[in-house]
């Protein structure tokens, strides 16, 4: 028999062990429950984030992109799953791409256009420089451009191992004489900008094209009209394939063309130029591919085709005239308030505002950016209304 005191001690010990086990089990359950609550909360937050409304455009003043046209939005949704990178399999979207390129050719006055719908101006500029590099025999290629060239050209030069030479501008436009000093027999491309993203300036494209034509190394002439290309047809500027011997052009439907992102555009003067980009595609139904990306967005292609079919030319003309009127109104309003303004060539207003004022306007919700020299830039895209501009000026008057 177990002595009474020993038995009592055992009972206490067993009871204590049971207490500890229960306490541990409860703590484990509590911790697990806490984790479940945490994960449930995180999951709920994640689900709510999926339901978050996208950026509204009512205070967006410096973006180069705008709300897509309803027809472009609907077309993008219909072709979300189509891949124009495999045109043999996805024949319907391939046909839409051909239609989009044909319509882009009309915008840029190219009678027999070739090219494709890219992800945007960066890809188009890179591909244009890749064409220029690949068709040249030099081992030390360089590219000549004005300092106003888009920063995507710097990216492209880095990726393609090209030396980028930039010449100073005059009144924000390219100076062909200054560019000519940089051109040599290793120059593979000379670039002009038709509607710069900082000041909306249009370079003298015919003079730049002549510079390329007269150079020893037979460089291409590339025009970056990513934003300006949907405004310039309704102006007196010489910028298109009909105005000069341009070889390649960047022109983006997802900017002033009102297509859904991603829908850039690359046009080339002749289909043979795309041969410099082509690679074999042994496992696809088509045998070669000239695009930079393999799988591409059918949404971008379809929306570009839809927007162009819906708006060219009358819709784009009306949008340009409205935007240009808004830009002129804003430029006058800013001058009246004592701010230095660059005369808007295209519907982009660049004005000098104090840095503190810019920050205060941003704090009030205005999405505005500045140029390298510090000028505020307002891009009058289709979503920018006169009412928006009046509200912007009213807020400016507070400071």
Secondary structure, DSSP 4 states (H G I P E B T S, - for coil): ---HHHHHHHHHHHHHHHHHHHHHHHHHHHHHHHHHHHHHHHHHHHHHHHTPPPPPSTTB-S-S--PPPHHHHHHHHHTTT--GGGTTT-HHHHHHHHHHHHHHHHHTT-TT-EEEEESSHHHHHHHHHHHHHHT---SS-EEEEETTS-HHHHHHHHHHT-EEEEE-EETTEE-HHHHHTT--TTEEEEEEEBS-TTT--B--HHHHHHHHHHSTT--EEEEE-TTGGGTGGGSS---STTTS---EEE--TTTTT-PPSS-EEEEESSGGGGGGT-EE-TTSSSSEE-SSSSS--HHHHHHHHHHHHHHTTHHHHHHHHHHHHHHHHHHHHHHHTT--EE--SSSEEEE---HHHHHHHHHTT-B-EE-TTS-EEEE--TT--HHHHHHHHHHHTT-
